[in-house]
Amino acid sequence: QVQLVESGGGLVQPGGSLRLSCAASGFTFSSYRMKWYRQTPGKERELVAVISTTGGTTVYADSVKGRFTISRDNAKNTVYLQMNNLKPEDTAVYYCNRPQGDYWGQGTQVTVSS
């Protein structure tokens, strides 16, 4: 069965960095594009980044462009989200998503606060 497991969240100060990981299993990872979303209670879920099957193409939300980098290691069945220069408004639960089939991980909490 398809499984997506996020990790790497935590508490970080404004301006700090965090690297999220999403470990995938149960499917041929290299055949699927992957996405990161985030959600804050009471707010609409926001698409953060998209990466193509090989990692050759990436797309970012304007709110994170220049600060976040999505990448993947197909040999490790893992997609990453490198988050730099974090801001309080980045605080959210971050979710890994496989759009084909609409599979989701359980989410990992990121809190940016001093």
N, CA, C and O atoms as CSV, one atom per row, in Angstrom:
chain,resi,resn,atom,element,x,y,z
A,1,GLN,N,N,0.818,-1.170,0.000
A,1,GLN,CA,C,0.000,0.000,0.000
A,1,GLN,C,C,0.877,1.253,0.000
A,1,GLN,O,O,2.017,1.236,0.462
A,2,VAL,N,N,0.314,2.338,-0.529
A,2,VAL,CA,C,1.029,3.593,-0.593
A,2,VAL,C,C,1.161,4.187,0.800
A,2,VAL,O,O,0.183,4.285,1.541
A,3,GLN,N,N,2.382,4.583,1.150
A,3,GLN,CA,C,2.633,5.257,2.408
A,3,GLN,C,C,3.563,6.442,2.193
A,3,GLN,O,O,4.547,6.352,1.460
A,4,LEU,N,N,3.237,7.551,2.843
A,4,LEU,CA,C,4.059,8.747,2.839
A,4,LEU,C,C,4.243,9.170,4.288
A,4,LEU,O,O,3.261,9.376,5.001
A,5,VAL,N,N,5.481,9.301,4.728
A,5,VAL,CA,C,5.777,9.613,6.114
A,5,VAL,C,C,6.702,10.814,6.179
A,5,VAL,O,O,7.864,10.738,5.780
A,6,GLU,N,N,6.176,11.927,6.688
A,6,GLU,CA,C,6.957,13.148,6.822
A,6,GLU,C,C,7.738,13.148,8.137
A,6,GLU,O,O,7.324,12.538,9.123
A,7,SER,N,N,8.866,13.840,8.128
A,7,SER,CA,C,9.655,14.024,9.331
A,7,SER,C,C,10.489,15.285,9.185
A,7,SER,O,O,10.603,15.839,8.092
A,8,GLY,N,N,11.069,15.736,10.284
A,8,GLY,CA,C,11.973,16.871,10.257
A,8,GLY,C,C,11.401,18.169,10.775
A,8,GLY,O,O,12.118,19.165,10.870
A,9,GLY,N,N,10.128,18.181,11.111
A,9,GLY,CA,C,9.529,19.388,11.648
A,9,GLY,C,C,10.029,19.681,13.051
A,9,GLY,O,O,10.702,18.860,13.675
A,10,GLY,N,N,9.686,20.869,13.534
A,10,GLY,CA,C,10.096,21.262,14.863
A,10,GLY,C,C,9.960,22.751,15.072
A,10,GLY,O,O,9.359,23.458,14.264
A,11,LEU,N,N,10.527,23.216,16.169
A,11,LEU,CA,C,10.513,24.629,16.529
A,11,LEU,C,C,11.813,25.279,16.094
A,11,LEU,O,O,12.897,24.778,16.390
A,12,VAL,N,N,11.699,26.396,15.392
A,12,VAL,CA,C,12.871,27.108,14.908
A,12,VAL,C,C,12.632,28.607,15.028
A,12,VAL,O,O,11.495,29.070,14.930
A,13,GLN,N,N,13.703,29.361,15.240
A,13,GLN,CA,C,13.595,30.810,15.340
A,13,GLN,C,C,13.481,31.447,13.964
A,13,GLN,O,O,13.959,30.883,12.979
A,14,PRO,N,N,12.848,32.626,13.883
A,14,PRO,CA,C,12.818,33.337,12.605
A,14,PRO,C,C,14.224,33.500,12.031
A,14,PRO,O,O,15.171,33.820,12.750
A,15,GLY,N,N,14.340,33.276,10.734
A,15,GLY,CA,C,15.627,33.322,10.080
A,15,GLY,C,C,16.353,32.001,10.053
A,15,GLY,O,O,17.369,31.863,9.372
A,16,GLY,N,N,15.850,31.034,10.780
A,16,GLY,CA,C,16.469,29.727,10.838
A,16,GLY,C,C,16.098,28.847,9.667
A,16,GLY,O,O,15.375,29.261,8.760
A,17,SER,N,N,16.605,27.625,9.698
A,17,SER,CA,C,16.394,26.670,8.619
A,17,SER,C,C,15.916,25.340,9.156
A,17,SER,O,O,16.162,24.985,10.308
A,18,LEU,N,N,15.229,24.615,8.295
A,18,LEU,CA,C,14.723,23.298,8.627
A,18,LEU,C,C,14.657,22.493,7.342
A,18,LEU,O,O,14.383,23.041,6.274
A,19,ARG,N,N,14.908,21.199,7.442
A,19,ARG,CA,C,14.832,20.322,6.285
A,19,ARG,C,C,13.819,19.222,6.558
A,19,ARG,O,O,14.012,18.397,7.450
A,20,LEU,N,N,12.741,19.215,5.786
A,20,LEU,CA,C,11.710,18.201,5.911
A,20,LEU,C,C,11.985,17.050,4.952
A,20,LEU,O,O,12.508,17.248,3.856
A,21,SER,N,N,11.626,15.853,5.380
A,21,SER,CA,C,11.756,14.671,4.546
A,21,SER,C,C,10.415,13.972,4.439
A,21,SER,O,O,9.608,14.008,5.368
A,22,CYS,N,N,10.183,13.342,3.313
A,22,CYS,CA,C,8.996,12.523,3.104
A,22,CYS,C,C,9.453,11.193,2.531
A,22,CYS,O,O,9.905,11.122,1.388
A,23,ALA,N,N,9.335,10.150,3.320
A,23,ALA,CA,C,9.721,8.813,2.897
A,23,ALA,C,C,8.527,8.113,2.274
A,23,ALA,O,O,7.474,7.990,2.900
A,24,ALA,N,N,8.692,7.657,1.044
A,24,ALA,CA,C,7.613,7.031,0.297
A,24,ALA,C,C,7.841,5.532,0.173
A,24,ALA,O,O,8.977,5.067,0.085
A,25,SER,N,N,6.741,4.784,0.167
A,25,SER,CA,C,6.817,3.345,-0.033
A,25,SER,C,C,5.508,2.850,-0.629
A,25,SER,O,O,4.497,3.550,-0.589
A,26,GLY,N,N,5.530,1.647,-1.179
A,26,GLY,CA,C,4.329,1.040,-1.714
A,26,GLY,C,C,4.039,1.361,-3.166
A,26,GLY,O,O,2.996,0.974,-3.693
A,27,PHE,N,N,4.947,2.063,-3.817
A,27,PHE,CA,C,4.781,2.375,-5.231
A,27,PHE,C,C,6.127,2.707,-5.840
A,27,PHE,O,O,7.119,2.880,-5.132
A,28,THR,N,N,6.152,2.796,-7.161
A,28,THR,CA,C,7.377,3.134,-7.863
A,28,THR,C,C,7.577,4.642,-7.784
A,28,THR,O,O,7.055,5.398,-8.602
A,29,PHE,N,N,8.333,5.056,-6.795
A,29,PHE,CA,C,8.469,6.465,-6.455
A,29,PHE,C,C,8.921,7.314,-7.638
A,29,PHE,O,O,8.414,8.418,-7.840
A,30,SER,N,N,9.859,6.814,-8.412
A,30,SER,CA,C,10.435,7.588,-9.499
A,30,SER,C,C,9.459,7.866,-10.638
A,30,SER,O,O,9.769,8.651,-11.533
A,31,SER,N,N,8.290,7.237,-10.620
A,31,SER,CA,C,7.300,7.423,-11.675
A,31,SER,C,C,6.301,8.535,-11.375
A,31,SER,O,O,5.427,8.810,-12.197
A,32,TYR,N,N,6.412,9.177,-10.218
A,32,TYR,CA,C,5.393,10.124,-9.792
A,32,TYR,C,C,5.970,11.479,-9.413
A,32,TYR,O,O,6.999,11.568,-8.743
A,33,ARG,N,N,5.286,12.535,-9.855
A,33,ARG,CA,C,5.592,13.849,-9.344
A,33,ARG,C,C,5.100,13.931,-7.899
A,33,ARG,O,O,4.177,13.215,-7.511
A,34,MET,N,N,5.715,14.797,-7.113
A,34,MET,CA,C,5.379,14.923,-5.706
A,34,MET,C,C,5.170,16.384,-5.349
A,34,MET,O,O,5.690,17.286,-6.005
A,35,LYS,N,N,4.391,16.596,-4.283
A,35,LYS,CA,C,4.082,17.941,-3.832
A,35,LYS,C,C,4.238,18.069,-2.318
A,35,LYS,O,O,4.100,17.097,-1.576
A,36,TRP,N,N,4.524,19.277,-1.887
A,36,TRP,CA,C,4.424,19.665,-0.487
A,36,TRP,C,C,3.309,20.687,-0.336
A,36,TRP,O,O,3.223,21.648,-1.101
A,37,TYR,N,N,2.453,20.468,0.664
A,37,TYR,CA,C,1.425,21.414,1.063
A,37,TYR,C,C,1.660,21.826,2.511
A,37,TYR,O,O,2.409,21.179,3.244
A,38,ARG,N,N,1.012,22.905,2.904
A,38,ARG,CA,C,0.996,23.268,4.314
A,38,ARG,C,C,-0.384,23.787,4.686
A,38,ARG,O,O,-1.124,24.287,3.839
A,39,GLN,N,N,-0.721,23.661,5.968
A,39,GLN,CA,C,-2.022,24.089,6.428
A,39,GLN,C,C,-1.944,24.622,7.846
A,39,GLN,O,O,-1.337,24.011,8.726
A,40,THR,N,N,-2.566,25.768,8.052
A,40,THR,CA,C,-2.715,26.387,9.360
A,40,THR,C,C,-4.178,26.304,9.749
A,40,THR,O,O,-5.043,26.520,8.900
A,41,PRO,N,N,-4.489,25.996,11.010
A,41,PRO,CA,C,-5.891,25.910,11.421
A,41,PRO,C,C,-6.682,27.146,11.024
A,41,PRO,O,O,-6.253,28.275,11.261
A,42,GLY,N,N,-7.844,26.920,10.416
A,42,GLY,CA,C,-8.707,28.006,10.007
A,42,GLY,C,C,-8.366,28.615,8.661
A,42,GLY,O,O,-9.067,29.512,8.192
A,43,LYS,N,N,-7.304,28.142,8.034
A,43,LYS,CA,C,-6.905,28.668,6.746
A,43,LYS,C,C,-6.937,27.569,5.690
A,43,LYS,O,O,-6.855,26.381,6.001
A,44,GLU,N,N,-7.056,27.988,4.451
A,44,GLU,CA,C,-7.079,27.059,3.337
A,44,GLU,C,C,-5.719,26.388,3.173
A,44,GLU,O,O,-4.677,27.013,3.374
A,45,ARG,N,N,-5.744,25.132,2.813
A,45,ARG,CA,C,-4.518,24.412,2.520
A,45,ARG,C,C,-3.791,25.080,1.354
A,45,ARG,O,O,-4.419,25.468,0.369
A,46,GLU,N,N,-2.484,25.213,1.464
A,46,GLU,CA,C,-1.685,25.924,0.484
A,46,GLU,C,C,-0.668,25.002,-0.164
A,46,GLU,O,O,0.071,24.300,0.525
A,47,LEU,N,N,-0.632,25.005,-1.481
A,47,LEU,CA,C,0.404,24.286,-2.203
A,47,LEU,C,C,1.717,25.043,-2.061
A,47,LEU,O,O,1.791,26.233,-2.368
A,48,VAL,N,N,2.749,24.354,-1.598
A,48,VAL,CA,C,4.042,24.975,-1.345
A,48,VAL,C,C,5.003,24.760,-2.499
A,48,VAL,O,O,5.646,25.704,-2.959
A,49,ALA,N,N,5.107,23.522,-2.970
A,49,ALA,CA,C,6.086,23.204,-4.004
A,49,ALA,C,C,5.710,21.921,-4.727
A,49,ALA,O,O,5.011,21.066,-4.184
A,50,VAL,N,N,6.185,21.802,-5.959
A,50,VAL,CA,C,5.964,20.634,-6.798
A,50,VAL,C,C,7.290,20.246,-7.426
A,50,VAL,O,O,8.103,21.107,-7.765
A,51,ILE,N,N,7.505,18.948,-7.579
A,51,ILE,CA,C,8.713,18.472,-8.234
A,51,ILE,C,C,8.362,17.366,-9.215
A,51,ILE,O,O,7.536,16.503,-8.917
A,52,SER,N,N,8.987,17.392,-10.378
A,52,SER,CA,C,8.756,16.390,-11.404
A,52,SER,C,C,9.422,15.071,-11.022
A,52,SER,O,O,10.141,14.989,-10.027
A,53,THR,N,N,9.173,14.055,-11.822
A,53,THR,CA,C,9.653,12.708,-11.489
A,53,THR,C,C,11.166,12.625,-11.327
A,53,THR,O,O,11.662,11.931,-10.439
A,54,THR,N,N,11.888,13.321,-12.174
A,54,THR,CA,C,13.348,13.286,-12.123
A,54,THR,C,C,13.945,14.397,-11.266
A,54,THR,O,O,15.139,14.382,-10.970
A,55,GLY,N,N,13.124,15.351,-10.874
A,55,GLY,CA,C,13.618,16.500,-10.156
A,55,GLY,C,C,14.049,17.640,-11.055
A,55,GLY,O,O,14.534,18.664,-10.573
A,56,GLY,N,N,13.878,17.473,-12.356
A,56,GLY,CA,C,14.330,18.477,-13.293
A,56,GLY,C,C,13.473,19.726,-13.354
A,56,GLY,O,O,13.934,20.778,-13.799
A,57,THR,N,N,12.236,19.619,-12.913
A,57,THR,CA,C,11.325,20.754,-12.922
A,57,THR,C,C,10.740,20.944,-11.535
A,57,THR,O,O,10.275,19.988,-10.914
A,58,THR,N,N,10.762,22.175,-11.051
A,58,THR,CA,C,10.177,22.504,-9.755
A,58,THR,C,C,9.307,23.735,-9.869
A,58,THR,O,O,9.550,24.605,-10.705
A,59,VAL,N,N,8.286,23.806,-9.021
A,59,VAL,CA,C,7.369,24.936,-8.972
A,59,VAL,C,C,7.155,25.302,-7.519
A,59,VAL,O,O,7.025,24.422,-6.668
A,60,TYR,N,N,7.117,26.612,-7.221
A,60,TYR,CA,C,6.971,27.089,-5.859
A,60,TYR,C,C,5.866,28.118,-5.732
A,60,TYR,O,O,5.590,28.879,-6.660
A,61,ALA,N,N,5.242,28.127,-4.573
A,61,ALA,CA,C,4.344,29.217,-4.245
A,61,ALA,C,C,5.138,30.509,-4.128
A,61,ALA,O,O,6.292,30.498,-3.699
A,62,ASP,N,N,4.522,31.619,-4.507
A,62,ASP,CA,C,5.201,32.904,-4.415
A,62,ASP,C,C,5.676,33.200,-2.993
A,62,ASP,O,O,6.703,33.850,-2.797
A,63,SER,N,N,4.931,32.726,-2.016
A,63,SER,CA,C,5.245,33.022,-0.629
A,63,SER,C,C,6.541,32.379,-0.144
A,63,SER,O,O,7.107,32.816,0.859
A,64,VAL,N,N,7.017,31.352,-0.838
A,64,VAL,CA,C,8.226,30.655,-0.406
A,64,VAL,C,C,9.344,30.712,-1.438
A,64,VAL,O,O,10.453,30.247,-1.176
A,65,LYS,N,N,9.067,31.268,-2.588
A,65,LYS,CA,C,10.049,31.317,-3.669
A,65,LYS,C,C,11.314,32.035,-3.219
A,65,LYS,O,O,11.255,33.125,-2.651
A,66,GLY,N,N,12.448,31.414,-3.479
A,66,GLY,CA,C,13.725,31.973,-3.083
A,66,GLY,C,C,14.183,31.542,-1.711
A,66,GLY,O,O,15.352,31.720,-1.368
A,67,ARG,N,N,13.292,30.980,-0.920
A,67,ARG,CA,C,13.630,30.544,0.427
A,67,ARG,C,C,13.577,29.032,0.585
A,67,ARG,O,O,14.385,28.452,1.311
A,68,PHE,N,N,12.634,28.393,-0.091
A,68,PHE,CA,C,12.448,26.946,0.011
A,68,PHE,C,C,12.964,26.263,-1.250
A,68,PHE,O,O,12.925,26.832,-2.341
A,69,THR,N,N,13.445,25.043,-1.084
A,69,THR,CA,C,13.888,24.235,-2.209
A,69,THR,C,C,13.348,22.820,-2.067
A,69,THR,O,O,13.593,22.154,-1.061
A,70,ILE,N,N,12.613,22.362,-3.074
A,70,ILE,CA,C,12.146,20.990,-3.095
A,70,ILE,C,C,13.136,20.159,-3.901
A,70,ILE,O,O,13.643,20.608,-4.929
A,71,SER,N,N,13.405,18.956,-3.434
A,71,SER,CA,C,14.309,18.059,-4.133
A,71,SER,C,C,13.878,16.623,-3.871
A,71,SER,O,O,13.013,16.367,-3.034
A,72,ARG,N,N,14.484,15.698,-4.587
A,72,ARG,CA,C,14.152,14.293,-4.367
A,72,ARG,C,C,15.354,13.417,-4.630
A,72,ARG,O,O,16.240,13.765,-5.411
A,73,ASP,N,N,15.373,12.282,-3.970
A,73,ASP,CA,C,16.375,11.260,-4.179
A,73,ASP,C,C,15.620,9.981,-4.494
A,73,ASP,O,O,15.136,9.297,-3.592
A,74,ASN,N,N,15.523,9.664,-5.767
A,74,ASN,CA,C,14.728,8.508,-6.167
A,74,ASN,C,C,15.319,7.189,-5.679
A,74,ASN,O,O,14.589,6.217,-5.485
A,75,ALA,N,N,16.625,7.149,-5.481
A,75,ALA,CA,C,17.257,5.944,-4.954
A,75,ALA,C,C,16.858,5.688,-3.509
A,75,ALA,O,O,16.877,4.547,-3.048
A,76,LYS,N,N,16.497,6.751,-2.791
A,76,LYS,CA,C,16.082,6.645,-1.399
A,76,LYS,C,C,14.577,6.753,-1.227
A,76,LYS,O,O,14.080,6.702,-0.102
A,77,ASN,N,N,13.843,6.902,-2.322
A,77,ASN,CA,C,12.385,7.052,-2.267
A,77,ASN,C,C,11.977,8.181,-1.320
A,77,ASN,O,O,11.058,8.030,-0.514
A,78,THR,N,N,12.662,9.291,-1.430
A,78,THR,CA,C,12.448,10.399,-0.503
A,78,THR,C,C,12.383,11.726,-1.240
A,78,THR,O,O,13.175,11.986,-2.145
A,79,VAL,N,N,11.429,12.563,-0.842
A,79,VAL,CA,C,11.354,13.931,-1.313
A,79,VAL,C,C,11.627,14.851,-0.126
A,79,VAL,O,O,11.202,14.566,0.994
A,80,TYR,N,N,12.333,15.952,-0.367
A,80,TYR,CA,C,12.755,16.863,0.677
A,80,TYR,C,C,12.198,18.255,0.450
A,80,TYR,O,O,11.852,18.632,-0.669
A,81,LEU,N,N,12.120,19.004,1.529
A,81,LEU,CA,C,11.823,20.422,1.453
A,81,LEU,C,C,12.803,21.155,2.352
A,81,LEU,O,O,12.678,21.127,3.576
A,82,GLN,N,N,13.778,21.811,1.739
A,82,GLN,CA,C,14.727,22.634,2.472
A,82,GLN,C,C,14.110,24.008,2.674
A,82,GLN,O,O,13.743,24.677,1.708
A,83,MET,N,N,13.997,24.429,3.921
A,83,MET,CA,C,13.329,25.667,4.279
A,83,MET,C,C,14.345,26.593,4.936
A,83,MET,O,O,14.821,26.321,6.038
A,84,ASN,N,N,14.673,27.688,4.256
A,84,ASN,CA,C,15.632,28.658,4.766
A,84,ASN,C,C,14.959,29.992,5.045
A,84,ASN,O,O,13.876,30.281,4.534
A,85,ASN,N,N,15.621,30.800,5.866
A,85,ASN,CA,C,15.097,32.116,6.228
A,85,ASN,C,C,13.633,32.032,6.638
A,85,ASN,O,O,12.784,32.760,6.123
A,86,LEU,N,N,13.362,31.144,7.559
A,86,LEU,CA,C,11.983,30.903,7.971
A,86,LEU,C,C,11.371,32.113,8.656
A,86,LEU,O,O,12.042,32.854,9.374
A,87,LYS,N,N,10.082,32.291,8.415
A,87,LYS,CA,C,9.315,33.392,8.959
A,87,LYS,C,C,8.161,32.849,9.786
A,87,LYS,O,O,7.730,31.716,9.571
A,88,PRO,N,N,7.652,33.640,10.735
A,88,PRO,CA,C,6.519,33.162,11.536
A,88,PRO,C,C,5.336,32.695,10.695
A,88,PRO,O,O,4.639,31.758,11.084
A,89,GLU,N,N,5.101,33.327,9.562
A,89,GLU,CA,C,3.990,32.927,8.714
A,89,GLU,C,C,4.194,31.583,8.030
A,89,GLU,O,O,3.274,31.061,7.400
A,90,ASP,N,N,5.394,31.017,8.150
A,90,ASP,CA,C,5.637,29.669,7.650
A,90,ASP,C,C,5.137,28.600,8.619
A,90,ASP,O,O,5.119,27.416,8.284
A,91,THR,N,N,4.737,29.008,9.801
A,91,THR,CA,C,4.229,28.066,10.793
A,91,THR,C,C,3.002,27.344,10.245
A,91,THR,O,O,2.030,27.980,9.837
A,92,ALA,N,N,3.052,26.027,10.236
A,92,ALA,CA,C,1.971,25.219,9.680
A,92,ALA,C,C,2.305,23.749,9.858
A,92,ALA,O,O,3.418,23.388,10.239
A,93,VAL,N,N,1.324,22.914,9.577
A,93,VAL,CA,C,1.583,21.494,9.404
A,93,VAL,C,C,1.894,21.275,7.931
A,93,VAL,O,O,1.122,21.673,7.059
A,94,TYR,N,N,3.017,20.646,7.661
A,94,TYR,CA,C,3.458,20.406,6.296
A,94,TYR,C,C,3.168,18.969,5.899
A,94,TYR,O,O,3.472,18.029,6.634
A,95,TYR,N,N,2.576,18.818,4.724
A,95,TYR,CA,C,2.152,17.517,4.233
A,95,TYR,C,C,2.816,17.178,2.906
A,95,TYR,O,O,2.957,18.030,2.030
A,96,CYS,N,N,3.211,15.945,2.776
A,96,CYS,CA,C,3.687,15.385,1.522
A,96,CYS,C,C,2.500,14.789,0.774
A,96,CYS,O,O,1.616,14.191,1.386
A,97,ASN,N,N,2.478,14.950,-0.540
A,97,ASN,CA,C,1.335,14.516,-1.336
A,97,ASN,C,C,1.779,13.923,-2.663
A,97,ASN,O,O,2.661,14.459,-3.334
A,98,ARG,N,N,1.159,12.812,-3.032
A,98,ARG,CA,C,1.278,12.270,-4.378
A,98,ARG,C,C,-0.003,12.594,-5.107
A,98,ARG,O,O,-1.030,11.970,-4.838
A,99,PRO,N,N,0.018,13.552,-6.023
A,99,PRO,CA,C,-1.226,14.007,-6.649
A,99,PRO,C,C,-1.953,12.928,-7.437
A,99,PRO,O,O,-3.183,12.920,-7.461
A,100,GLN,N,N,-1.241,12.030,-8.074
A,100,GLN,CA,C,-1.867,10.924,-8.789
A,100,GLN,C,C,-2.342,9.906,-7.765
A,100,GLN,O,O,-1.545,9.183,-7.168
A,101,GLY,N,N,-3.665,9.863,-7.573
A,101,GLY,CA,C,-4.255,9.049,-6.531
A,101,GLY,C,C,-4.556,9.832,-5.274
A,101,GLY,O,O,-5.294,9.357,-4.411
A,102,ASP,N,N,-3.990,11.043,-5.153
A,102,ASP,CA,C,-4.234,11.947,-4.029
A,102,ASP,C,C,-3.912,11.283,-2.695
A,102,ASP,O,O,-4.753,11.226,-1.798
A,103,TYR,N,N,-2.689,10.785,-2.578
A,103,TYR,CA,C,-2.226,10.196,-1.335
A,103,TYR,C,C,-1.527,11.241,-0.484
A,103,TYR,O,O,-0.853,12.128,-1.008
A,104,TRP,N,N,-1.689,11.135,0.840
A,104,TRP,CA,C,-1.161,12.104,1.793
A,104,TRP,C,C,-0.409,11.433,2.921
A,104,TRP,O,O,-0.723,10.309,3.313
A,105,GLY,N,N,0.586,12.130,3.438
A,105,GLY,CA,C,1.229,11.720,4.660
A,105,GLY,C,C,0.463,12.239,5.860
A,105,GLY,O,O,-0.586,12.865,5.713
A,106,GLN,N,N,0.991,11.978,7.051
A,106,GLN,CA,C,0.316,12.379,8.288
A,106,GLN,C,C,0.618,13.820,8.680
A,106,GLN,O,O,-0.071,14.391,9.526
A,107,GLY,N,N,1.627,14.401,8.083
A,107,GLY,CA,C,2.002,15.770,8.356
A,107,GLY,C,C,3.071,15.893,9.426
A,107,GLY,O,O,3.215,15.021,10.283
A,108,THR,N,N,3.818,16.986,9.367
A,108,THR,CA,C,4.810,17.303,10.384
A,108,THR,C,C,4.705,18.788,10.729
A,108,THR,O,O,4.612,19.636,9.841
A,109,GLN,N,N,4.722,19.089,12.012
A,109,GLN,CA,C,4.511,20.451,12.486
A,109,GLN,C,C,5.787,21.266,12.379
A,109,GLN,O,O,6.853,20.832,12.817
A,110,VAL,N,N,5.669,22.448,11.793
A,110,VAL,CA,C,6.753,23.424,11.753
A,110,VAL,C,C,6.275,24.675,12.476
A,110,VAL,O,O,5.251,25.255,12.113
A,111,THR,N,N,7.011,25.086,13.490
A,111,THR,CA,C,6.678,26.286,14.244
A,111,THR,C,C,7.856,27.237,14.206
A,111,THR,O,O,8.964,26.882,14.608
A,112,VAL,N,N,7.617,28.449,13.719
A,112,VAL,CA,C,8.651,29.474,13.622
A,112,VAL,C,C,8.304,30.566,14.620
A,112,VAL,O,O,7.339,31.308,14.435
A,113,SER,N,N,9.093,30.656,15.671
A,113,SER,CA,C,8.790,31.590,16.744
A,113,SER,C,C,10.042,31.890,17.543
A,113,SER,O,O,10.919,31.039,17.693
A,114,SER,N,N,10.117,33.107,18.053
A,114,SER,CA,C,11.195,33.497,18.942
A,114,SER,C,C,10.793,33.358,20.399
A,114,SER,O,O,11.592,33.648,21.289
